[in-house]
Every structure is written in C-alpha cells, then in structure tokens.
Amino acid sequence: MTKLGIILSSARPNRVGEKVARWVAASASDQFEIDLIDLREVALPSFDEPSSPKSGADKTTDHGRTWGERIGALDAVVILTPQYNGAYPGALKNAIDFLYAEWQNLPTVLVGYGWGAANEVLPMLERLMLRLDADVVGSVGLGFRDDLSVEGELFVTEEKVAALQTALQTIEQKVLTPAA
C-alpha cells in the first residue's frame, strides 16, 4: 500500500491542526497507509548539520538521519500548515531545510488553514517545495468561518472536500504509475 505522510506543522498547545490532520487522514485512509508526523513530537533542533543538505553529504546527527529516513520512506506527503502572520511556522521551515534529496519528486499536497483560507501561506510554501523539486500536485486552503471554527470544528465545503480527494487521487496515480 502507498505510504502517505501527513506532516502536522503547528506546535502550539491550542492548535486546531490536529483536527485538520484527522480530516485529511480520514479522507485518505482507504487509499493509503498513513504516517502522521507531528513536528511537535519530532522536535528537531535548529538546523545543525555541518553540510548543506543539497551537497548530498551524509547526515551526521541522529535526529537528522532519523528525519531523513522517515521522509525518505514515504511515497507521498501532505503538508498541513496554519497561516501564522502570513507565513508557515518556523518548525516547518526548519524541518524542510534539514532535507533535500528526500523532497525531490515526492508527490506533495499542501493543506493550509487560517483567516483568508491560508491564501498567503500556500503560495509561499508551494514556491519553497518547488524549489526543492517536490512534485506539488495541489493545495487546499481552509478558511475560518467558511470551513472550520477557530476552535477547530470542521464543516468543510464540498468544493474543498472534492479538491482534497482529487489531489489524493493524483498522488495515488503518480505513485502507481511513475514517470518513465
């Protein structure tokens, strides 16, 4: 079965991201083996490898190796991000920056949430992931009031449910029929 990582990037104690992660996981559970990756639990320190990930050098820290192996074992990933002050959380940027080769050609879906349906953070995160040569296949922005409450109660519009399903189907097709 295709292994899908769902990265929960908010580390705040009162985050709504866990509820969004459960919604994504429930949407994907029939198609994928799910690895829920909570960056609060992963707790990577600020990037501390002696070489740039782009150099291809082996990782020297246990946490760097473990993180690289976990992402490297995925067939695809959904990155969940809140929009904090118009951007993604620092923990997410740091986690992304620890790796390079692991992101390359990895089918990726971005799910953002916040005021304005995460319309500032999703394009920013997409640019970052494309720079790392990830295969970004789609994004879904959930807005407070329209799709969820500030407490995390979800009432996602049918249009966004369909967008997530389409993105997940695209991932499945890409994994099952890789480019020659």
C-alpha positions in Angstrom: 0.0 0.0 0.0 1.2 3.5 -0.8 2.7 5.2 2.3 1.4 8.8 2.8 3.0 11.1 5.4 0.8 13.8 6.9 3.0 16.5 8.4 1.3 18.4 11.2 3.4 21.6 11.4 1.9 23.6 14.2 3.5 23.1 17.6 1.1 25.4 19.5 -0.6 23.9 22.6 -4.0 25.2 21.4 -3.6 24.3 17.8 -6.5 23.2 15.5 -4.1 21.4 13.2 -4.8 18.0 14.9 -8.4 18.2 13.8 -7.4 19.1 10.3 -4.9 16.3 10.3 -7.6 13.8 11.3 -9.9 15.1 8.5 -7.1 14.6 5.9 -6.2 11.2 7.4 -9.9 10.1 7.3 -10.1 11.3 3.6 -7.0 9.2 2.7 -7.2 6.1 4.9 -8.9 3.9 2.3 -6.2 4.6 -0.2 -3.0 4.9 1.8 -1.0 3.7 4.8 -0.8 6.9 6.9 2.2 8.1 8.8 1.1 11.1 10.9 4.2 13.2 11.5 3.7 15.7 14.3 6.6 18.2 14.3 5.9 19.0 17.9 6.9 15.4 18.7 9.7 15.2 16.2 11.1 18.4 17.8 14.1 19.0 15.5 16.6 21.5 16.8 17.5 24.4 14.6 19.4 23.0 11.6 22.7 21.8 12.9 24.2 19.5 10.3 27.8 20.5 9.2 26.9 20.3 5.5 24.1 21.7 3.3 21.5 19.0 2.6 21.9 19.9 -1.1 25.5 18.8 -1.0 24.5 15.2 -0.7 26.7 14.6 2.3 25.6 12.0 4.8 23.8 13.4 7.8 25.9 13.3 10.9 23.3 13.8 13.7 21.0 11.1 14.9 18.0 13.4 14.6 19.0 14.4 11.0 19.4 10.8 10.0 16.1 9.7 11.6 14.2 12.6 10.0 15.7 11.9 6.6 14.9 8.2 6.9 11.3 8.9 7.9 10.6 11.3 5.0 12.6 9.0 2.6 10.3 6.1 3.4 7.3 8.0 2.2 5.7 7.6 -1.3 3.9 10.9 -0.9 3.2 13.7 1.6 0.5 16.1 2.7 1.9 19.1 4.5 -0.5 20.8 6.8 0.2 24.4 7.7 -1.5 27.1 9.6 -1.1 30.6 8.4 0.7 32.4 11.2 1.3 36.1 10.5 1.1 35.5 6.7 3.6 32.6 6.7 4.2 29.0 7.9 5.6 28.1 11.3 9.3 28.1 11.9 9.2 24.4 12.9 8.0 23.6 9.4 10.7 25.6 7.6 13.4 24.1 9.8 12.1 20.5 9.1 12.0 21.2 5.4 15.5 22.7 5.4 17.0 19.6 7.1 16.5 17.7 3.8 16.9 18.0 0.1 17.1 14.7 -1.8 14.1 13.3 0.2 11.8 16.0 -1.1 12.8 15.6 -4.8 10.0 14.3 -6.9 8.0 13.5 -3.8 4.3 13.9 -4.7 3.1 16.6 -2.3 -0.2 18.1 -1.4 -0.4 21.3 0.7 -3.3 22.0 3.1 -3.4 25.3 4.8 -5.8 26.8 7.2 -6.4 30.2 8.7 -8.1 33.5 8.0 -8.5 34.1 4.3 -8.2 30.3 3.7 -4.4 30.4 4.0 -4.2 32.4 0.8 -0.8 33.9 1.7 0.9 30.9 3.1 0.0 28.3 0.5 1.7 30.1 -2.5 4.8 30.7 -0.3 5.0 27.0 0.7 4.4 25.9 -2.8 7.4 28.0 -4.1 9.6 26.5 -1.4 8.7 23.0 -2.2 9.0 23.5 -5.9 12.5 25.0 -5.3 13.3 21.6 -3.7 11.9 19.8 -6.7 9.0 18.3 -4.9 6.1 17.3 -7.1 3.4 19.6 -5.8 0.1 18.2 -7.2 -2.4 20.5 -5.4 -3.3 22.6 -2.5 -6.4 23.2 -0.4 -7.0 26.2 1.8 -9.4 26.0 4.7 -10.8 29.3 6.0 -12.0 30.1 9.4 -15.8 30.7 9.3 -16.2 29.0 5.9 -14.6 25.6 6.6 -13.7 25.5 10.3 -14.2 27.3 13.5 -11.3 28.9 15.4 -11.7 26.0 17.9 -11.2 23.5 15.1 -14.7 22.3 14.4 -14.7 21.3 10.7 -17.6 22.0 8.3 -15.5 21.9 5.1 -17.3 23.0 1.9 -18.0 20.3 -0.7 -15.7 22.1 -3.1 -12.7 21.7 -0.8 -13.5 18.1 0.1 -13.5 17.4 -3.7 -10.3 19.3 -4.1 -8.6 17.2 -1.5 -9.9 14.0 -3.0 -8.7 15.0 -6.4 -5.2 15.8 -5.1 -5.1 12.4 -3.2 -6.2 10.6 -6.4 -3.5 12.4 -8.3 -0.9 11.3 -5.7 -2.1 7.7 -6.0 -1.9 7.7 -9.8 1.7 9.2 -9.7 2.9 6.6 -7.2 1.3 3.7 -9.0 2.4 4.8 -12.5 5.7 6.7 -12.1 7.1 8.6 -15.0 9.4 6.6 -17.2 
